[in-house]
Every structure is written in C-alpha cells, then in structure tokens.
Amino acid sequence: EFMGYILYDPGAWPESPICQKISWRITEPWRPEYTPEEVERLQRIKEAAREESEKERKRRSYEELLKFLGIEKA
C-alpha cells in the first residue's frame, strides 16, 4: 500500500513488445543526416512558419494603421 493505493506488478504484457530505434550514431553533428522525406517535411514546416509570420506582420501593420487613423476595429 502506498498513499492509499494498492500497488502491484501486473506482470508481462500479453502482446508483443513495441521495438523501435530511438537513437542513431552521429558521426558529424554539424551535418545532420536527414532522409528525403524528412527534408521535405522540414521545408514544408519552414514555409508554413514563414507564411504565418508574414500574415501576423500584415495583421499588426493593418491594426496599427487603423489605430493611427482613429478607426476602431469592429
């Protein structure tokens, strides 16, 4: 018993284990080794971030202009 709970070991899980490689050997840390799929995915992420930051910059600029003109956004 621990803090009002009964603790026990349920034993081995009846299903097969989930085995995945969780690390890799890094020979040249300044040159990451990406698969073509990873390169494409990273490029899409960068493009989406750039588009979003551009939209945010335009929105702030628009809001500043409205404020300067004395127009309240509805």
PDB file of N, CA, C and O in Angstrom:
ATOM      1  N   GLU A   1       0.851  -1.177   0.000  1.00  0.00           N
ATOM      2  CA  GLU A   1       0.000   0.000   0.000  1.00  0.00           C
ATOM      3  C   GLU A   1       0.892   1.233   0.000  1.00  0.00           C
ATOM      4  O   GLU A   1       1.906   1.283   0.696  1.00  0.00           O
ATOM      5  N   PHE A   2       0.488   2.257  -0.815  1.00  0.00           N
ATOM      6  CA  PHE A   2       1.236   3.498  -0.920  1.00  0.00           C
ATOM      7  C   PHE A   2       0.263   4.642  -1.100  1.00  0.00           C
ATOM      8  O   PHE A   2      -0.460   4.696  -2.096  1.00  0.00           O
ATOM      9  N   MET A   3       0.237   5.551  -0.152  1.00  0.00           N
ATOM     10  CA  MET A   3      -0.642   6.732  -0.182  1.00  0.00           C
ATOM     11  C   MET A   3      -2.089   6.351  -0.487  1.00  0.00           C
ATOM     12  O   MET A   3      -2.758   7.024  -1.271  1.00  0.00           O
ATOM     13  N   GLY A   4      -2.557   5.310   0.111  1.00  0.00           N
ATOM     14  CA  GLY A   4      -3.939   4.897  -0.056  1.00  0.00           C
ATOM     15  C   GLY A   4      -4.210   4.057  -1.293  1.00  0.00           C
ATOM     16  O   GLY A   4      -5.353   3.673  -1.538  1.00  0.00           O
ATOM     17  N   TYR A   5      -3.184   3.766  -2.071  1.00  0.00           N
ATOM     18  CA  TYR A   5      -3.359   2.956  -3.274  1.00  0.00           C
ATOM     19  C   TYR A   5      -2.674   1.610  -3.080  1.00  0.00           C
ATOM     20  O   TYR A   5      -1.650   1.514  -2.404  1.00  0.00           O
ATOM     21  N   ILE A   6      -3.247   0.581  -3.677  1.00  0.00           N
ATOM     22  CA  ILE A   6      -2.627  -0.733  -3.665  1.00  0.00           C
ATOM     23  C   ILE A   6      -1.799  -0.850  -4.938  1.00  0.00           C
ATOM     24  O   ILE A   6      -2.349  -0.791  -6.038  1.00  0.00           O
ATOM     25  N   LEU A   7      -0.509  -1.011  -4.807  1.00  0.00           N
ATOM     26  CA  LEU A   7       0.384  -1.117  -5.963  1.00  0.00           C
ATOM     27  C   LEU A   7       0.730  -2.569  -6.208  1.00  0.00           C
ATOM     28  O   LEU A   7       0.910  -3.347  -5.271  1.00  0.00           O
ATOM     29  N   TYR A   8       0.821  -2.924  -7.480  1.00  0.00           N
ATOM     30  CA  TYR A   8       1.194  -4.297  -7.822  1.00  0.00           C
ATOM     31  C   TYR A   8       1.805  -4.310  -9.212  1.00  0.00           C
ATOM     32  O   TYR A   8       1.643  -3.373  -9.994  1.00  0.00           O
ATOM     33  N   ASP A   9       2.496  -5.373  -9.493  1.00  0.00           N
ATOM     34  CA  ASP A   9       3.098  -5.572 -10.798  1.00  0.00           C
ATOM     35  C   ASP A   9       2.157  -6.463 -11.598  1.00  0.00           C
ATOM     36  O   ASP A   9       1.946  -7.617 -11.226  1.00  0.00           O
ATOM     37  N   PRO A  10       1.570  -5.941 -12.716  1.00  0.00           N
ATOM     38  CA  PRO A  10       0.626  -6.760 -13.475  1.00  0.00           C
ATOM     39  C   PRO A  10       1.302  -7.901 -14.234  1.00  0.00           C
ATOM     40  O   PRO A  10       0.622  -8.747 -14.815  1.00  0.00           O
ATOM     41  N   GLY A  11       2.622  -7.927 -14.232  1.00  0.00           N
ATOM     42  CA  GLY A  11       3.315  -8.990 -14.955  1.00  0.00           C
ATOM     43  C   GLY A  11       3.586  -8.592 -16.389  1.00  0.00           C
ATOM     44  O   GLY A  11       3.400  -7.434 -16.764  1.00  0.00           O
ATOM     45  N   ALA A  12       4.021  -9.538 -17.186  1.00  0.00           N
ATOM     46  CA  ALA A  12       4.346  -9.270 -18.583  1.00  0.00           C
ATOM     47  C   ALA A  12       3.087  -8.922 -19.372  1.00  0.00           C
ATOM     48  O   ALA A  12       2.022  -9.493 -19.133  1.00  0.00           O
ATOM     49  N   TRP A  13       3.210  -7.999 -20.296  1.00  0.00           N
ATOM     50  CA  TRP A  13       2.099  -7.615 -21.149  1.00  0.00           C
ATOM     51  C   TRP A  13       1.853  -8.733 -22.155  1.00  0.00           C
ATOM     52  O   TRP A  13       2.809  -9.265 -22.719  1.00  0.00           O
ATOM     53  N   PRO A  14       0.607  -9.100 -22.391  1.00  0.00           N
ATOM     54  CA  PRO A  14       0.332 -10.254 -23.244  1.00  0.00           C
ATOM     55  C   PRO A  14       0.658 -10.041 -24.729  1.00  0.00           C
ATOM     56  O   PRO A  14       0.797 -11.011 -25.474  1.00  0.00           O
ATOM     57  N   GLU A  15       0.781  -8.782 -25.161  1.00  0.00           N
ATOM     58  CA  GLU A  15       1.069  -8.506 -26.573  1.00  0.00           C
ATOM     59  C   GLU A  15       2.580  -8.503 -26.802  1.00  0.00           C
ATOM     60  O   GLU A  15       3.370  -8.477 -25.859  1.00  0.00           O
ATOM     61  N   SER A  16       2.957  -8.531 -28.081  1.00  0.00           N
ATOM     62  CA  SER A  16       4.377  -8.481 -28.404  1.00  0.00           C
ATOM     63  C   SER A  16       4.925  -7.092 -28.092  1.00  0.00           C
ATOM     64  O   SER A  16       4.177  -6.116 -28.139  1.00  0.00           O
ATOM     65  N   PRO A  17       6.218  -6.981 -27.773  1.00  0.00           N
ATOM     66  CA  PRO A  17       6.785  -5.682 -27.404  1.00  0.00           C
ATOM     67  C   PRO A  17       6.849  -4.728 -28.593  1.00  0.00           C
ATOM     68  O   PRO A  17       6.922  -5.150 -29.747  1.00  0.00           O
ATOM     69  N   ILE A  18       6.820  -3.446 -28.287  1.00  0.00           N
ATOM     70  CA  ILE A  18       6.975  -2.421 -29.315  1.00  0.00           C
ATOM     71  C   ILE A  18       8.448  -2.062 -29.341  1.00  0.00           C
ATOM     72  O   ILE A  18       8.969  -1.479 -28.390  1.00  0.00           O
ATOM     73  N   CYS A  19       9.108  -2.404 -30.413  1.00  0.00           N
ATOM     74  CA  CYS A  19      10.545  -2.141 -30.520  1.00  0.00           C
ATOM     75  C   CYS A  19      10.784  -1.142 -31.640  1.00  0.00           C
ATOM     76  O   CYS A  19      10.441  -1.398 -32.794  1.00  0.00           O
ATOM     77  N   GLN A  20      11.362  -0.027 -31.302  1.00  0.00           N
ATOM     78  CA  GLN A  20      11.710   0.998 -32.277  1.00  0.00           C
ATOM     79  C   GLN A  20      13.096   1.521 -31.963  1.00  0.00           C
ATOM     80  O   GLN A  20      13.501   1.572 -30.802  1.00  0.00           O
ATOM     81  N   LYS A  21      13.811   1.904 -32.981  1.00  0.00           N
ATOM     82  CA  LYS A  21      15.122   2.501 -32.799  1.00  0.00           C
ATOM     83  C   LYS A  21      14.901   3.921 -32.286  1.00  0.00           C
ATOM     84  O   LYS A  21      14.190   4.696 -32.925  1.00  0.00           O
ATOM     85  N   ILE A  22      15.489   4.276 -31.156  1.00  0.00           N
ATOM     86  CA  ILE A  22      15.263   5.592 -30.572  1.00  0.00           C
ATOM     87  C   ILE A  22      16.501   6.482 -30.627  1.00  0.00           C
ATOM     88  O   ILE A  22      16.460   7.623 -30.167  1.00  0.00           O
ATOM     89  N   SER A  23      17.566   5.990 -31.167  1.00  0.00           N
ATOM     90  CA  SER A  23      18.762   6.815 -31.304  1.00  0.00           C
ATOM     91  C   SER A  23      19.542   6.349 -32.523  1.00  0.00           C
ATOM     92  O   SER A  23      19.288   5.280 -33.078  1.00  0.00           O
ATOM     93  N   TRP A  24      20.492   7.173 -32.923  1.00  0.00           N
ATOM     94  CA  TRP A  24      21.340   6.797 -34.028  1.00  0.00           C
ATOM     95  C   TRP A  24      22.744   7.340 -33.768  1.00  0.00           C
ATOM     96  O   TRP A  24      22.933   8.233 -32.941  1.00  0.00           O
ATOM     97  N   ARG A  25      23.684   6.811 -34.457  1.00  0.00           N
ATOM     98  CA  ARG A  25      25.065   7.243 -34.271  1.00  0.00           C
ATOM     99  C   ARG A  25      25.298   8.513 -35.078  1.00  0.00           C
ATOM    100  O   ARG A  25      25.063   8.550 -36.285  1.00  0.00           O
ATOM    101  N   ILE A  26      25.754   9.533 -34.402  1.00  0.00           N
ATOM    102  CA  ILE A  26      26.029  10.806 -35.068  1.00  0.00           C
ATOM    103  C   ILE A  26      27.527  10.882 -35.316  1.00  0.00           C
ATOM    104  O   ILE A  26      28.323  10.959 -34.380  1.00  0.00           O
ATOM    105  N   THR A  27      27.892  10.859 -36.573  1.00  0.00           N
ATOM    106  CA  THR A  27      29.319  10.892 -36.906  1.00  0.00           C
ATOM    107  C   THR A  27      29.803  12.314 -37.136  1.00  0.00           C
ATOM    108  O   THR A  27      30.940  12.644 -36.798  1.00  0.00           O
ATOM    109  N   GLU A  28      28.948  13.165 -37.711  1.00  0.00           N
ATOM    110  CA  GLU A  28      29.296  14.564 -37.951  1.00  0.00           C
ATOM    111  C   GLU A  28      28.125  15.427 -37.483  1.00  0.00           C
ATOM    112  O   GLU A  28      27.206  15.682 -38.261  1.00  0.00           O
ATOM    113  N   PRO A  29      28.141  15.885 -36.220  1.00  0.00           N
ATOM    114  CA  PRO A  29      26.996  16.611 -35.676  1.00  0.00           C
ATOM    115  C   PRO A  29      26.669  17.908 -36.406  1.00  0.00           C
ATOM    116  O   PRO A  29      25.531  18.372 -36.331  1.00  0.00           O
ATOM    117  N   TRP A  30      27.609  18.495 -37.095  1.00  0.00           N
ATOM    118  CA  TRP A  30      27.338  19.729 -37.819  1.00  0.00           C
ATOM    119  C   TRP A  30      26.622  19.464 -39.140  1.00  0.00           C
ATOM    120  O   TRP A  30      26.169  20.404 -39.792  1.00  0.00           O
ATOM    121  N   ARG A  31      26.514  18.201 -39.542  1.00  0.00           N
ATOM    122  CA  ARG A  31      25.847  17.841 -40.790  1.00  0.00           C
ATOM    123  C   ARG A  31      24.795  16.777 -40.488  1.00  0.00           C
ATOM    124  O   ARG A  31      25.088  15.582 -40.538  1.00  0.00           O
ATOM    125  N   PRO A  32      23.563  17.209 -40.173  1.00  0.00           N
ATOM    126  CA  PRO A  32      22.541  16.204 -39.851  1.00  0.00           C
ATOM    127  C   PRO A  32      22.222  15.326 -41.054  1.00  0.00           C
ATOM    128  O   PRO A  32      22.254  15.780 -42.198  1.00  0.00           O
ATOM    129  N   GLU A  33      21.920  14.088 -40.783  1.00  0.00           N
ATOM    130  CA  GLU A  33      21.593  13.136 -41.838  1.00  0.00           C
ATOM    131  C   GLU A  33      20.082  12.963 -41.877  1.00  0.00           C
ATOM    132  O   GLU A  33      19.508  12.263 -41.043  1.00  0.00           O
ATOM    133  N   TYR A  34      19.447  13.599 -42.841  1.00  0.00           N
ATOM    134  CA  TYR A  34      18.002  13.515 -42.994  1.00  0.00           C
ATOM    135  C   TYR A  34      17.649  12.655 -44.194  1.00  0.00           C
ATOM    136  O   TYR A  34      18.373  12.619 -45.189  1.00  0.00           O
ATOM    137  N   THR A  35      16.530  11.967 -44.082  1.00  0.00           N
ATOM    138  CA  THR A  35      16.015  11.235 -45.226  1.00  0.00           C
ATOM    139  C   THR A  35      15.342  12.242 -46.155  1.00  0.00           C
ATOM    140  O   THR A  35      15.021  13.343 -45.710  1.00  0.00           O
ATOM    141  N   PRO A  36      15.119  11.916 -47.409  1.00  0.00           N
ATOM    142  CA  PRO A  36      14.429  12.843 -48.313  1.00  0.00           C
ATOM    143  C   PRO A  36      13.050  13.245 -47.786  1.00  0.00           C
ATOM    144  O   PRO A  36      12.626  14.384 -47.986  1.00  0.00           O
ATOM    145  N   GLU A  37      12.347  12.333 -47.120  1.00  0.00           N
ATOM    146  CA  GLU A  37      11.032  12.651 -46.562  1.00  0.00           C
ATOM    147  C   GLU A  37      11.154  13.678 -45.444  1.00  0.00           C
ATOM    148  O   GLU A  37      10.328  14.585 -45.335  1.00  0.00           O
ATOM    149  N   GLU A  38      12.198  13.534 -44.605  1.00  0.00           N
ATOM    150  CA  GLU A  38      12.412  14.485 -43.518  1.00  0.00           C
ATOM    151  C   GLU A  38      12.764  15.869 -44.058  1.00  0.00           C
ATOM    152  O   GLU A  38      12.314  16.881 -43.521  1.00  0.00           O
ATOM    153  N   VAL A  39      13.570  15.914 -45.124  1.00  0.00           N
ATOM    154  CA  VAL A  39      13.946  17.185 -45.739  1.00  0.00           C
ATOM    155  C   VAL A  39      12.695  17.887 -46.263  1.00  0.00           C
ATOM    156  O   VAL A  39      12.515  19.087 -46.053  1.00  0.00           O
ATOM    157  N   GLU A  40      11.835  17.135 -46.944  1.00  0.00           N
ATOM    158  CA  GLU A  40      10.601  17.710 -47.484  1.00  0.00           C
ATOM    159  C   GLU A  40       9.692  18.207 -46.365  1.00  0.00           C
ATOM    160  O   GLU A  40       9.122  19.293 -46.460  1.00  0.00           O
ATOM    161  N   ARG A  41       9.558  17.411 -45.307  1.00  0.00           N
ATOM    162  CA  ARG A  41       8.707  17.787 -44.180  1.00  0.00           C
ATOM    163  C   ARG A  41       9.236  19.059 -43.499  1.00  0.00           C
ATOM    164  O   ARG A  41       8.458  19.955 -43.172  1.00  0.00           O
ATOM    165  N   LEU A  42      10.549  19.137 -43.289  1.00  0.00           N
ATOM    166  CA  LEU A  42      11.140  20.329 -42.674  1.00  0.00           C
ATOM    167  C   LEU A  42      10.930  21.563 -43.552  1.00  0.00           C
ATOM    168  O   LEU A  42      10.678  22.654 -43.041  1.00  0.00           O
ATOM    169  N   GLN A  43      11.032  21.391 -44.863  1.00  0.00           N
ATOM    170  CA  GLN A  43      10.817  22.505 -45.782  1.00  0.00           C
ATOM    171  C   GLN A  43       9.383  23.002 -45.696  1.00  0.00           C
ATOM    172  O   GLN A  43       9.144  24.209 -45.675  1.00  0.00           O
ATOM    173  N   ARG A  44       8.423  22.075 -45.645  1.00  0.00           N
ATOM    174  CA  ARG A  44       7.012  22.478 -45.523  1.00  0.00           C
ATOM    175  C   ARG A  44       6.764  23.206 -44.211  1.00  0.00           C
ATOM    176  O   ARG A  44       6.003  24.173 -44.176  1.00  0.00           O
ATOM    177  N   ILE A  45       7.396  22.755 -43.130  1.00  0.00           N
ATOM    178  CA  ILE A  45       7.242  23.406 -41.827  1.00  0.00           C
ATOM    179  C   ILE A  45       7.794  24.829 -41.876  1.00  0.00           C
ATOM    180  O   ILE A  45       7.162  25.764 -41.383  1.00  0.00           O
ATOM    181  N   LYS A  46       8.979  24.986 -42.474  1.00  0.00           N
ATOM    182  CA  LYS A  46       9.578  26.317 -42.585  1.00  0.00           C
ATOM    183  C   LYS A  46       8.711  27.251 -43.414  1.00  0.00           C
ATOM    184  O   LYS A  46       8.530  28.414 -43.055  1.00  0.00           O
ATOM    185  N   GLU A  47       8.169  26.746 -44.531  1.00  0.00           N
ATOM    186  CA  GLU A  47       7.310  27.567 -45.382  1.00  0.00           C
ATOM    187  C   GLU A  47       6.042  27.981 -44.643  1.00  0.00           C
ATOM    188  O   GLU A  47       5.616  29.132 -44.738  1.00  0.00           O
ATOM    189  N   ALA A  48       5.443  27.057 -43.913  1.00  0.00           N
ATOM    190  CA  ALA A  48       4.227  27.372 -43.158  1.00  0.00           C
ATOM    191  C   ALA A  48       4.517  28.413 -42.085  1.00  0.00           C
ATOM    192  O   ALA A  48       3.715  29.322 -41.873  1.00  0.00           O
ATOM    193  N   ALA A  49       5.647  28.290 -41.410  1.00  0.00           N
ATOM    194  CA  ALA A  49       6.018  29.263 -40.372  1.00  0.00           C
ATOM    195  C   ALA A  49       6.250  30.634 -40.990  1.00  0.00           C
ATOM    196  O   ALA A  49       5.837  31.648 -40.428  1.00  0.00           O
ATOM    197  N   ARG A  50       6.908  30.670 -42.141  1.00  0.00           N
ATOM    198  CA  ARG A  50       7.174  31.942 -42.806  1.00  0.00           C
ATOM    199  C   ARG A  50       5.864  32.595 -43.248  1.00  0.00           C
ATOM    200  O   ARG A  50       5.689  33.802 -43.085  1.00  0.00           O
ATOM    201  N   GLU A  51       4.940  31.799 -43.809  1.00  0.00           N
ATOM    202  CA  GLU A  51       3.651  32.331 -44.237  1.00  0.00           C
ATOM    203  C   GLU A  51       2.873  32.877 -43.042  1.00  0.00           C
ATOM    204  O   GLU A  51       2.267  33.945 -43.127  1.00  0.00           O
ATOM    205  N   GLU A  52       2.891  32.144 -41.932  1.00  0.00           N
ATOM    206  CA  GLU A  52       2.152  32.572 -40.747  1.00  0.00           C
ATOM    207  C   GLU A  52       2.747  33.854 -40.177  1.00  0.00           C
ATOM    208  O   GLU A  52       2.008  34.754 -39.777  1.00  0.00           O
ATOM    209  N   SER A  53       4.079  33.946 -40.137  1.00  0.00           N
ATOM    210  CA  SER A  53       4.693  35.160 -39.597  1.00  0.00           C
ATOM    211  C   SER A  53       4.413  36.347 -40.518  1.00  0.00           C
ATOM    212  O   SER A  53       4.254  37.471 -40.042  1.00  0.00           O
ATOM    213  N   GLU A  54       4.351  36.115 -41.820  1.00  0.00           N
ATOM    214  CA  GLU A  54       4.020  37.183 -42.760  1.00  0.00           C
ATOM    215  C   GLU A  54       2.582  37.647 -42.552  1.00  0.00           C
ATOM    216  O   GLU A  54       2.308  38.847 -42.581  1.00  0.00           O
ATOM    217  N   LYS A  55       1.666  36.708 -42.343  1.00  0.00           N
ATOM    218  CA  LYS A  55       0.267  37.070 -42.084  1.00  0.00           C
ATOM    219  C   LYS A  55       0.157  37.880 -40.801  1.00  0.00           C
ATOM    220  O   LYS A  55      -0.574  38.869 -40.747  1.00  0.00           O
ATOM    221  N   GLU A  56       0.883  37.459 -39.766  1.00  0.00           N
ATOM    222  CA  GLU A  56       0.846  38.166 -38.489  1.00  0.00           C
ATOM    223  C   GLU A  56       1.414  39.576 -38.634  1.00  0.00           C
ATOM    224  O   GLU A  56       0.868  40.523 -38.068  1.00  0.00           O
ATOM    225  N   ARG A  57       2.496  39.724 -39.381  1.00  0.00           N
ATOM    226  CA  ARG A  57       3.096  41.038 -39.600  1.00  0.00           C
ATOM    227  C   ARG A  57       2.116  41.959 -40.333  1.00  0.00           C
ATOM    228  O   ARG A  57       1.977  43.129 -39.976  1.00  0.00           O
ATOM    229  N   LYS A  58       1.441  41.432 -41.352  1.00  0.00           N
ATOM    230  CA  LYS A  58       0.465  42.231 -42.094  1.00  0.00           C
ATOM    231  C   LYS A  58      -0.714  42.614 -41.202  1.00  0.00           C
ATOM    232  O   LYS A  58      -1.208  43.739 -41.279  1.00  0.00           O
ATOM    233  N   ARG A  59      -1.169  41.688 -40.356  1.00  0.00           N
ATOM    234  CA  ARG A  59      -2.290  41.975 -39.467  1.00  0.00           C
ATOM    235  C   ARG A  59      -1.929  43.087 -38.490  1.00  0.00           C
ATOM    236  O   ARG A  59      -2.719  44.004 -38.266  1.00  0.00           O
ATOM    237  N   ARG A  60      -0.723  43.004 -37.904  1.00  0.00           N
ATOM    238  CA  ARG A  60      -0.295  44.046 -36.963  1.00  0.00           C
ATOM    239  C   ARG A  60      -0.170  45.390 -37.664  1.00  0.00           C
ATOM    240  O   ARG A  60      -0.558  46.420 -37.114  1.00  0.00           O
ATOM    241  N   SER A  61       0.369  45.382 -38.871  1.00  0.00           N
ATOM    242  CA  SER A  61       0.514  46.609 -39.638  1.00  0.00           C
ATOM    243  C   SER A  61      -0.858  47.228 -39.913  1.00  0.00           C
ATOM    244  O   SER A  61      -1.039  48.440 -39.795  1.00  0.00           O
ATOM    245  N   TYR A  62      -1.809  46.390 -40.276  1.00  0.00           N
ATOM    246  CA  TYR A  62      -3.171  46.851 -40.551  1.00  0.00           C
ATOM    247  C   TYR A  62      -3.795  47.444 -39.287  1.00  0.00           C
ATOM    248  O   TYR A  62      -4.420  48.503 -39.339  1.00  0.00           O
ATOM    249  N   GLU A  63      -3.626  46.763 -38.157  1.00  0.00           N
ATOM    250  CA  GLU A  63      -4.180  47.262 -36.897  1.00  0.00           C
ATOM    251  C   GLU A  63      -3.536  48.582 -36.492  1.00  0.00           C
ATOM    252  O   GLU A  63      -4.225  49.470 -35.990  1.00  0.00           O
ATOM    253  N   GLU A  64      -2.230  48.730 -36.698  1.00  0.00           N
ATOM    254  CA  GLU A  64      -1.548  49.981 -36.383  1.00  0.00           C
ATOM    255  C   GLU A  64      -2.066  51.113 -37.260  1.00  0.00           C
ATOM    256  O   GLU A  64      -2.238  52.235 -36.783  1.00  0.00           O
ATOM    257  N   LEU A  65      -2.317  50.830 -38.542  1.00  0.00           N
ATOM    258  CA  LEU A  65      -2.856  51.840 -39.451  1.00  0.00           C
ATOM    259  C   LEU A  65      -4.238  52.284 -38.990  1.00  0.00           C
ATOM    260  O   LEU A  65      -4.529  53.479 -38.952  1.00  0.00           O
ATOM    261  N   LEU A  66      -5.089  51.326 -38.641  1.00  0.00           N
ATOM    262  CA  LEU A  66      -6.432  51.678 -38.167  1.00  0.00           C
ATOM    263  C   LEU A  66      -6.356  52.518 -36.901  1.00  0.00           C
ATOM    264  O   LEU A  66      -7.108  53.482 -36.750  1.00  0.00           O
ATOM    265  N   LYS A  67      -5.465  52.165 -36.001  1.00  0.00           N
ATOM    266  CA  LYS A  67      -5.298  52.913 -34.755  1.00  0.00           C
ATOM    267  C   LYS A  67      -4.820  54.333 -35.062  1.00  0.00           C
ATOM    268  O   LYS A  67      -5.307  55.294 -34.466  1.00  0.00           O
ATOM    269  N   PHE A  68      -3.867  54.466 -35.991  1.00  0.00           N
ATOM    270  CA  PHE A  68      -3.352  55.754 -36.384  1.00  0.00           C
ATOM    271  C   PHE A  68      -4.456  56.625 -36.973  1.00  0.00           C
ATOM    272  O   PHE A  68      -4.513  57.828 -36.719  1.00  0.00           O
ATOM    273  N   LEU A  69      -5.336  56.000 -37.767  1.00  0.00           N
ATOM    274  CA  LEU A  69      -6.442  56.745 -38.387  1.00  0.00           C
ATOM    275  C   LEU A  69      -7.599  56.993 -37.434  1.00  0.00           C
ATOM    276  O   LEU A  69      -8.545  57.701 -37.778  1.00  0.00           O
ATOM    277  N   GLY A  70      -7.533  56.416 -36.235  1.00  0.00           N
ATOM    278  CA  GLY A  70      -8.597  56.591 -35.245  1.00  0.00           C
ATOM    279  C   GLY A  70      -9.820  55.744 -35.517  1.00  0.00           C
ATOM    280  O   GLY A  70     -10.921  56.075 -35.075  1.00  0.00           O
ATOM    281  N   ILE A  71      -9.638  54.660 -36.236  1.00  0.00           N
ATOM    282  CA  ILE A  71     -10.756  53.769 -36.573  1.00  0.00           C
ATOM    283  C   ILE A  71     -10.675  52.547 -35.664  1.00  0.00           C
ATOM    284  O   ILE A  71      -9.642  51.884 -35.571  1.00  0.00           O
ATOM    285  N   GLU A  72     -11.789  52.270 -35.001  1.00  0.00           N
ATOM    286  CA  GLU A  72     -11.815  51.090 -34.137  1.00  0.00           C
ATOM    287  C   GLU A  72     -12.277  49.872 -34.924  1.00  0.00           C
ATOM    288  O   GLU A  72     -13.238  49.933 -35.692  1.00  0.00           O
ATOM    289  N   LYS A  73     -11.593  48.797 -34.723  1.00  0.00           N
ATOM    290  CA  LYS A  73     -11.928  47.538 -35.408  1.00  0.00           C
ATOM    291  C   LYS A  73     -13.147  46.944 -34.752  1.00  0.00           C
ATOM    292  O   LYS A  73     -13.201  46.813 -33.529  1.00  0.00           O
ATOM    293  N   ALA A  74     -14.131  46.582 -35.559  1.00  0.00           N
ATOM    294  CA  ALA A  74     -15.386  46.025 -35.019  1.00  0.00           C
ATOM    295  C   ALA A  74     -15.280  44.561 -34.762  1.00  0.00           C
ATOM    296  O   ALA A  74     -16.243  43.943 -34.309  1.00  0.00           O
TER     297      ALA A  74
END
